[in-house]
Amino acid sequence: MGDRSDIDARKTETSRKFEEGKREKPLIRCRACRKSSREVKAMVEMGGFVFCDACIDLAASIIAGRKAGR
């Protein structure tokens, strides 16, 4: 029979990483560009979706450009 100590060690390590992952808070990402909350200054939640400040600024500039072009 083979040595099963490697298998037991891997199972232990996997369960440790799983439990560690449950303790971390979930990573929130922008709905449009998929940047994480760690990569941007602010996140804005609107209608159940989360957007980063860069996407909000881009959308505002696009809307402002359309109004000026009328």
C-alpha positions as CSV (number, residue, x, y, z in Angstrom):
1,M,0.0,0.0,0.0
2,G,1.1,3.6,-0.7
3,D,1.9,6.4,1.7
4,R,-1.2,8.5,2.2
5,S,0.4,11.2,4.3
6,D,0.6,13.5,1.2
7,I,-3.1,13.2,0.6
8,D,-4.0,14.0,4.2
9,A,-1.7,17.0,4.2
10,R,-3.3,18.3,1.0
11,K,-6.8,17.8,2.4
12,T,-5.8,19.7,5.6
13,E,-4.3,22.5,3.6
14,T,-7.4,22.8,1.4
15,S,-9.8,22.9,4.3
16,R,-7.7,25.5,6.0
17,K,-7.7,27.8,2.9
18,F,-11.5,27.2,2.6
19,E,-12.1,28.3,6.2
20,E,-9.8,31.3,5.8
21,G,-11.7,32.4,2.7
22,K,-15.0,32.4,4.5
23,R,-13.6,34.9,7.1
24,E,-12.6,37.5,4.5
25,K,-15.2,40.0,3.5
26,P,-16.6,39.6,-0.1
27,L,-14.9,41.4,-2.9
28,I,-17.2,44.0,-4.5
29,R,-16.7,44.8,-8.2
30,C,-17.9,47.5,-10.5
31,R,-20.8,46.3,-12.8
32,A,-19.4,48.1,-15.8
33,C,-15.5,47.7,-15.7
34,R,-15.2,44.9,-13.2
35,K,-12.6,46.8,-11.1
36,S,-12.6,45.8,-7.4
37,S,-13.3,48.1,-4.5
38,R,-9.6,48.0,-3.7
39,E,-8.7,49.5,-7.1
40,V,-10.9,52.6,-7.0
41,K,-11.6,55.6,-4.7
42,A,-15.3,55.0,-4.2
43,M,-18.1,52.6,-5.2
44,V,-21.7,53.8,-5.8
45,E,-24.7,51.4,-5.4
46,M,-27.7,52.2,-7.6
47,G,-30.7,49.9,-8.1
48,G,-28.9,46.8,-6.8
49,F,-25.8,47.4,-9.0
50,V,-22.4,48.7,-7.9
51,F,-20.4,51.2,-10.1
52,C,-17.0,52.7,-9.5
53,D,-16.4,56.5,-9.5
54,A,-14.5,56.3,-12.8
55,C,-17.5,54.8,-14.6
56,I,-19.9,57.3,-13.0
57,D,-17.6,60.2,-14.2
58,L,-17.4,58.7,-17.7
59,A,-21.2,58.3,-17.9
60,A,-21.7,61.9,-16.7
61,S,-19.3,63.2,-19.3
62,I,-21.1,61.3,-22.1
63,I,-24.5,62.6,-21.0
64,A,-23.1,66.1,-20.7
65,G,-21.7,65.9,-24.3
66,R,-25.0,64.8,-25.7
67,K,-26.9,67.7,-24.1
68,A,-24.3,70.2,-25.4
69,G,-24.6,68.7,-28.9
70,R,-28.4,69.2,-29.3
